[in-house]
Amino acid sequence: MKRILSVVLAVVALGALAFSAEKIKAGFIYVGPIGDYGWSHAHDVARRIVDEKFDWLETVYVESVPEGEVETYIDQLVRQGCNVIFTTSFGFMDGTLAAAQRYPNVIFAHASGFKRWANMATYMADFYQVYYLNGLMAGALTKTGKIGYVAAFPIPEVKRHINAFTIGVRTVNPNAEVHVRWIYEWFNPAAAKEATEALIAEGCDVFAFTEDSPTVVQVAAEKGLPSFGHYSPMYDFAPDYVVSGQIVHWEKIYEDFLVKIHEGLYTNKNLAHVDYWWLLAQGAVEVGAKPGMVINPKYEEALKAKKVNVPGLGEVSVYDLVFIRLNQMADPGITYDPFQGPVYDRKGQLVVPEGMWLSYDSLITMEWAVAGVVGPWPGEP
C-alpha cells in the first residue's frame, strides 16, 4: 500500500513539474485604449510588468473592445493559442462566463465581476478605502461646501467609491455635499470636460471622478481648483492642483494569479471559488498624487490647519487623520473601515448599524446613496 501511494505521489509531482515547465500565453482584453491613462492603461502597465518578469510568460492584448463583443475577441485569442485570458471590464462578465463554459481547457479571470466557473476566477483591486481618504482631504479643502464628482456608469463599484468618498468628506465637513454627474462612458474626455464645467458652474470647487483620462484634473486646474487623480498617477498633469488620488497596482494580482497557474496550484478545474478582493493591506492600491507622495506638499499646511473631532481620537488635524486611517486600513489586521456604522443612506434609513461593518457581498452589490450625495442615482432602492 505504501509503495502504491508513493508511486501515485510521484506521478502527481511529475505532473505538477510538467505543468510548471509549460509556457503560459495570456491574453488581456481592455474596454478602453491603453493610452487612456486610466483603467485600461493601468491594466496594461501591469501586463508589461509581469511579461518582463517571467520568461515562461508571453502576453498579448486587445484594446477598445465594446462590452457586447467580448466573446468575439475571446475566440480570436483562443485561436492565437492563449491558455489564460483576462477580461477587464464589468460589462465583459456574462460574455466571459459563456466563453469559459465553451472553452473548458482555458483559464479565465474577470476583473470587477462576481460570476465564476470551474475555469473562471474573479479579481478586483478596489479603491473604496482610498476614495475615503481622498474624501477626508476634499472635505477639508472645499470652500463652497460643494464637491464635484464626474462618474462613469452607475454600477455598484462606482457607487461604492462615491459613497466612501462622501463619507470621508462629511467626516470632516458634515454639511458638505458631493454633486454627481454621470457621463455613461468609461473613456470620453469631451463628456468629462463638459461635466466638469457644469459642476464648476454649480459652485463645486474640488473634484474627483471615474473616467479614464486626466481631463477632470486638467479642466479643474484651468480654474485653479484642486482635484484627485484616478487610477494612474496624475500629479504631472497639474502639479499645483492634484492633491492626492488613487493609484492601482494590478501587477500584484496578476503576478500572484499567474505564478499559481504556473506552479499548478490553479487549474481549469478549481477556480469556482477564487476571488481576489485586494485592497491597501495587500498592496494592490495606493493613495497618492504619484507613487510615494500620499499628499501633495502644497496642500499639507491647509490639511494640518483643519481640525476635526473624531470619536476615540479626540481633536486631530485632517492631515494626521489621513495617516491614522491609512495605517489602520493598510495593516493586515485592518482596524477601520469607511462603512463602519452607523451609516445612513440619503433617505435617512440606517444601512449599517453602530458597531457593524458592511459585508463583502454588501459592498459589491451596493446600490444606495449615502447621505450627502446630490444628483440622480439610477437604481436607487
C-alpha positions as CSV (number, residue, x, y, z in Angstrom):
1,M,0.0,0.0,0.0
2,K,2.8,2.4,0.9
3,R,4.6,1.6,-2.4
4,I,1.4,2.3,-4.4
5,L,0.9,5.6,-2.5
6,S,4.5,6.7,-3.2
7,V,4.1,5.9,-6.9
8,V,0.9,8.0,-7.0
9,L,2.6,10.9,-5.3
10,A,5.5,10.7,-7.6
11,V,3.2,10.8,-10.6
12,V,1.3,13.8,-9.2
13,A,4.7,15.5,-8.5
14,L,5.8,14.9,-12.1
15,G,2.5,16.2,-13.4
16,A,2.9,19.4,-11.4
17,L,6.5,19.7,-12.6
18,A,5.5,19.2,-16.2
19,F,2.8,21.9,-15.8
20,S,5.2,24.3,-14.2
21,A,7.6,23.9,-17.2
22,E,4.9,25.0,-19.7
23,K,4.8,28.3,-21.3
24,I,1.8,30.5,-20.5
25,K,0.3,32.7,-23.1
26,A,-2.0,35.2,-21.5
27,G,-4.4,37.4,-23.4
28,F,-5.7,40.7,-22.0
29,I,-9.0,42.3,-23.2
30,Y,-9.4,46.0,-22.4
31,V,-12.5,48.1,-22.7
32,G,-10.6,51.3,-23.5
33,P,-7.5,52.4,-25.3
34,I,-4.2,51.7,-23.4
35,G,-3.4,55.4,-23.9
36,D,-6.4,56.4,-21.8
37,Y,-4.2,56.9,-18.7
38,G,-6.9,55.4,-16.6
39,W,-8.3,51.8,-16.1
40,S,-7.1,50.2,-19.3
41,H,-3.7,52.0,-19.1
42,A,-3.2,50.7,-15.6
43,H,-4.0,47.1,-16.6
44,D,-1.6,47.3,-19.5
45,V,1.2,48.7,-17.3
46,A,0.7,45.7,-15.0
47,R,0.7,43.3,-18.0
48,R,4.1,44.7,-19.1
49,I,5.5,44.3,-15.6
50,V,4.6,40.6,-15.4
51,D,5.6,40.0,-19.0
52,E,9.1,41.3,-18.4
53,K,9.4,39.4,-15.1
54,F,8.7,35.9,-16.2
55,D,10.5,34.1,-19.0
56,W,7.8,31.4,-19.1
57,L,5.1,34.1,-19.8
58,E,4.0,35.6,-23.2
59,T,1.3,38.2,-23.2
60,V,-0.9,39.8,-25.9
61,Y,-3.7,42.3,-25.6
62,V,-6.7,43.8,-27.4
63,E,-7.8,47.3,-26.6
64,S,-11.0,49.3,-27.1
65,V,-13.3,46.3,-27.1
66,P,-17.1,47.0,-26.9
67,E,-18.5,45.2,-23.9
68,G,-21.1,43.4,-26.0
69,E,-18.5,42.0,-28.3
70,V,-16.1,40.4,-25.8
71,E,-16.8,36.8,-26.9
72,T,-15.7,37.6,-30.5
73,Y,-12.3,38.7,-29.2
74,I,-12.0,35.8,-26.7
75,D,-12.5,33.5,-29.7
76,Q,-9.6,35.3,-31.5
77,L,-7.3,35.0,-28.5
78,V,-8.1,31.3,-28.1
79,R,-7.2,30.7,-31.8
80,Q,-4.0,32.6,-31.2
81,G,-3.1,30.0,-28.6
82,C,-3.9,31.9,-25.3
83,N,-4.4,29.4,-22.5
84,V,-5.1,32.2,-19.9
85,I,-7.4,35.1,-20.7
86,F,-8.1,38.2,-18.5
87,T,-11.2,40.3,-19.3
88,T,-11.0,43.7,-17.6
89,S,-14.4,45.4,-17.6
90,F,-17.6,44.8,-15.6
91,G,-19.6,44.6,-18.8
92,F,-17.5,41.7,-20.0
93,M,-18.8,39.4,-17.2
94,D,-21.5,37.4,-18.9
95,G,-19.6,37.0,-22.1
96,T,-16.6,35.8,-20.2
97,L,-18.7,33.2,-18.4
98,A,-20.2,32.0,-21.6
99,A,-16.7,31.6,-23.1
100,A,-15.4,29.8,-20.0
101,Q,-18.1,27.3,-20.5
102,R,-17.4,26.9,-24.2
103,Y,-13.6,26.6,-23.6
104,P,-13.2,24.4,-20.6
105,N,-9.4,24.0,-21.1
106,V,-8.7,27.7,-21.0
107,I,-8.3,29.6,-17.7
108,F,-10.3,32.9,-17.4
109,A,-10.2,35.7,-14.9
110,H,-12.7,38.6,-14.9
111,A,-12.0,41.9,-13.3
112,S,-14.7,43.5,-11.1
113,G,-17.4,40.9,-11.5
114,F,-18.9,38.3,-9.3
115,K,-19.7,35.3,-11.6
116,R,-17.3,32.4,-11.6
117,W,-16.9,28.9,-13.0
118,A,-14.6,25.9,-12.6
119,N,-12.1,27.6,-15.0
120,M,-13.1,31.3,-14.3
121,A,-11.9,33.3,-11.4
122,T,-12.7,36.9,-10.5
123,Y,-10.4,39.7,-9.2
124,M,-10.5,43.2,-8.0
125,A,-8.1,45.8,-6.7
126,D,-10.6,48.1,-5.1
127,F,-10.3,51.8,-4.3
128,Y,-13.1,52.3,-1.7
129,Q,-10.6,52.7,1.1
130,V,-8.5,55.2,-0.9
131,Y,-11.6,57.2,-2.0
132,Y,-12.5,57.6,1.7
133,L,-9.0,59.0,2.4
134,N,-9.3,61.3,-0.6
135,G,-12.7,62.4,0.7
136,L,-11.2,63.4,4.1
137,M,-8.9,65.8,2.2
138,A,-11.6,67.1,-0.1
139,G,-13.9,67.9,2.8
140,A,-11.1,70.0,4.4
141,L,-10.3,71.9,1.2
142,T,-13.7,72.9,-0.1
143,K,-14.7,76.5,0.5
144,T,-18.2,76.3,-1.1
145,G,-19.2,73.0,0.6
146,K,-19.8,71.6,-2.9
147,I,-17.6,68.9,-4.3
148,G,-17.9,67.7,-7.9
149,Y,-17.8,64.1,-8.9
150,V,-17.7,63.1,-12.6
151,A,-18.9,59.5,-12.7
152,A,-18.9,56.8,-15.5
153,F,-21.6,54.2,-15.2
154,P,-23.9,53.7,-12.2
155,I,-22.7,50.2,-11.3
156,P,-22.1,49.1,-7.7
157,E,-18.3,49.6,-8.0
158,V,-18.7,53.3,-8.9
159,K,-21.5,53.8,-6.3
160,R,-19.3,52.2,-3.6
161,H,-16.5,54.6,-4.4
162,I,-18.6,57.7,-4.5
163,N,-20.2,56.7,-1.2
164,A,-16.9,56.1,0.5
165,F,-15.6,59.4,-0.8
166,T,-18.7,61.2,0.5
167,I,-18.3,59.5,4.0
168,G,-14.8,60.9,4.1
169,V,-15.9,64.3,3.0
170,R,-18.6,64.5,5.7
171,T,-16.4,63.2,8.4
172,V,-14.5,66.5,8.3
173,N,-17.2,68.7,6.8
174,P,-20.7,67.4,7.9
175,N,-22.7,69.8,5.8
176,A,-20.7,69.4,2.6
177,E,-22.3,67.8,-0.5
178,V,-20.9,65.6,-3.3
179,H,-22.6,66.6,-6.6
180,V,-22.5,63.7,-9.1
181,R,-22.7,63.9,-12.9
182,W,-23.0,60.6,-14.8
183,I,-21.5,60.5,-18.3
184,Y,-22.2,56.9,-19.2
185,E,-18.8,56.4,-20.6
186,W,-15.6,54.9,-19.3
187,F,-13.4,57.0,-21.6
188,N,-14.8,60.2,-23.1
189,P,-12.7,63.3,-22.5
190,A,-15.2,65.5,-24.2
191,A,-18.0,64.4,-21.9
192,A,-15.8,64.6,-18.8
193,K,-14.9,68.2,-19.8
194,E,-18.5,69.2,-20.2
195,A,-19.5,67.6,-16.9
196,T,-16.7,69.2,-15.0
197,E,-17.5,72.6,-16.4
198,A,-21.2,72.1,-15.5
199,L,-20.2,71.2,-11.9
200,I,-18.0,74.3,-11.7
201,A,-20.9,76.4,-12.8
202,E,-22.9,74.9,-9.9
203,G,-20.3,76.1,-7.4
204,C,-18.2,73.0,-7.0
205,D,-14.6,73.8,-6.1
206,V,-13.0,70.4,-5.5
207,F,-13.2,67.4,-7.9
208,A,-13.0,63.6,-8.0
209,F,-14.0,61.3,-10.8
210,T,-14.3,57.9,-12.5
211,E,-13.3,58.5,-16.2
212,D,-10.2,57.1,-17.8
213,S,-8.4,60.3,-18.7
214,P,-6.8,63.2,-16.8
215,T,-9.5,65.6,-18.3
216,V,-11.2,66.4,-15.0
217,V,-7.8,67.2,-13.4
218,Q,-6.9,69.5,-16.3
219,V,-10.2,71.3,-16.5
220,A,-10.2,71.9,-12.7
221,A,-6.6,73.2,-12.8
222,E,-7.5,75.7,-15.5
223,K,-9.9,77.3,-13.0
224,G,-7.4,77.0,-10.1
225,L,-9.3,74.2,-8.4
226,P,-7.9,71.1,-6.6
227,S,-8.7,67.6,-7.7
228,F,-7.8,64.0,-7.0
229,G,-6.2,61.7,-9.7
230,H,-7.8,58.5,-10.8
231,Y,-6.2,55.1,-11.4
232,S,-2.9,56.4,-12.7
233,P,-0.6,59.0,-11.1
234,M,-1.9,62.3,-12.4
235,Y,0.4,64.7,-10.5
236,D,2.3,65.7,-13.6
237,F,-0.8,66.9,-15.4
238,A,-1.4,69.6,-12.7
239,P,1.4,69.7,-10.1
240,D,-0.2,72.7,-8.3
241,Y,-3.7,71.2,-8.1
242,V,-3.6,67.4,-7.8
243,V,-3.9,66.9,-4.0
244,S,-3.8,63.1,-4.0
245,G,-5.5,60.3,-5.8
246,Q,-6.0,56.6,-6.3
247,I,-3.1,54.5,-7.8
248,V,-3.6,50.9,-8.7
249,H,-1.1,48.0,-8.8
250,W,-2.8,45.3,-10.8
251,E,0.6,43.6,-11.2
252,K,0.3,42.4,-7.6
253,I,-2.8,40.3,-8.5
254,Y,-1.5,39.3,-12.0
255,E,1.8,38.0,-10.6
256,D,0.1,36.0,-7.8
257,F,-2.5,34.5,-10.2
258,L,-0.1,33.6,-13.0
259,V,2.5,32.1,-10.7
260,K,-0.1,29.9,-9.1
261,I,-1.2,28.7,-12.6
262,H,2.5,28.1,-13.5
263,E,3.0,26.1,-10.3
264,G,-0.1,24.1,-10.9
265,L,-2.0,25.4,-7.9
266,Y,-4.7,27.0,-10.0
267,T,-6.1,24.9,-12.8
268,N,-9.1,24.9,-15.2
269,K,-10.9,22.8,-12.5
270,N,-10.6,24.7,-9.2
271,L,-11.3,28.4,-9.8
272,A,-15.0,28.5,-9.0
273,H,-14.3,29.9,-5.5
274,V,-11.2,32.0,-6.4
275,D,-12.0,35.7,-5.9
276,Y,-9.3,38.3,-5.3
277,W,-10.5,41.3,-3.3
278,W,-7.2,43.1,-2.7
279,L,-7.0,46.4,-1.0
280,L,-4.5,48.6,0.8
281,A,-3.4,45.7,3.0
282,Q,-2.4,43.6,0.0
283,G,-0.6,46.5,-1.8
284,A,-2.9,46.3,-4.7
285,V,-3.8,50.0,-4.3
286,E,-2.1,53.1,-3.1
287,V,-3.2,56.6,-2.1
288,G,-1.3,59.4,-3.6
289,A,-0.8,62.1,-6.2
290,K,2.0,59.9,-7.5
291,P,3.8,56.9,-6.1
292,G,5.3,57.7,-2.7
293,M,3.5,61.1,-2.4
294,V,0.4,60.5,-0.3
295,I,-0.3,64.2,-0.2
296,N,0.9,66.9,-2.5
297,P,3.2,69.1,-0.2
298,K,1.4,72.2,-1.5
299,Y,-1.7,71.1,0.5
300,E,-0.1,69.9,3.7
301,E,-0.4,73.2,5.5
302,A,-4.1,73.5,4.8
303,L,-4.8,69.9,5.9
304,K,-2.8,70.4,9.1
305,A,-4.7,73.6,9.9
306,K,-8.1,71.9,9.6
307,K,-9.0,70.2,12.9
308,V,-11.8,67.7,13.5
309,N,-13.1,65.8,16.5
310,V,-13.1,62.1,15.9
311,P,-14.6,59.5,18.3
312,G,-11.8,57.6,20.0
313,L,-9.2,60.0,18.8
314,G,-10.3,63.4,20.0
315,E,-9.2,66.5,18.1
316,V,-6.8,65.8,15.3
317,S,-5.8,67.6,12.1
318,V,-7.1,66.2,8.8
319,Y,-3.5,65.6,7.8
320,D,-2.9,63.4,10.8
321,L,-6.3,61.7,10.4
322,V,-5.5,60.7,6.8
323,F,-2.4,58.9,8.0
324,I,-4.1,57.3,11.0
325,R,-6.8,55.8,8.9
326,L,-4.3,54.8,6.2
327,N,-2.3,52.9,8.7
328,Q,-5.3,51.2,10.2
329,M,-6.5,50.1,6.7
330,A,-3.1,49.1,5.3
331,D,-2.4,46.9,8.3
332,P,-3.1,43.2,7.6
333,G,-5.4,43.2,10.7
334,I,-7.5,46.2,9.3
335,T,-8.9,48.0,12.3
336,Y,-11.0,50.6,10.5
337,D,-13.4,50.6,7.6
338,P,-15.1,53.6,5.9
339,F,-18.5,51.9,6.1
340,Q,-18.3,51.4,9.8
341,G,-21.7,52.0,11.4
342,P,-23.7,54.0,12.0
343,V,-24.1,54.8,8.3
344,Y,-27.4,56.3,6.8
345,D,-28.5,56.5,3.2
346,R,-29.6,59.8,1.8
347,K,-33.3,58.9,2.5
348,G,-32.5,58.7,6.2
349,Q,-32.6,55.0,6.6
350,L,-30.0,53.3,8.8
351,V,-28.0,51.0,6.5
352,V,-25.1,50.0,8.7
353,P,-25.9,49.8,12.5
354,E,-23.4,51.1,15.0
355,G,-20.5,48.8,15.6
356,M,-21.1,46.9,12.4
357,W,-19.1,46.8,9.1
358,L,-20.6,46.1,5.7
359,S,-20.0,42.6,4.4
360,Y,-18.1,41.9,1.2
361,D,-21.4,40.9,-0.5
362,S,-23.0,44.2,0.6
363,L,-20.1,46.2,-0.8
364,I,-20.0,44.6,-4.2
365,T,-23.8,44.9,-4.7
366,M,-24.2,48.4,-3.4
367,E,-27.0,50.4,-5.0
368,W,-28.0,53.0,-2.3
369,A,-26.6,56.5,-2.0
370,V,-25.1,57.7,1.3
371,A,-26.2,60.9,3.0
372,G,-24.5,63.9,1.3
373,V,-24.7,62.6,-2.3
374,V,-26.6,65.0,-4.6
375,G,-27.8,64.2,-8.1
376,P,-29.5,61.4,-10.0
377,W,-28.8,57.8,-8.8
378,P,-30.1,55.2,-11.2
379,G,-31.1,52.0,-9.4
380,E,-31.5,53.7,-6.0
381,P,-33.7,51.5,-3.8
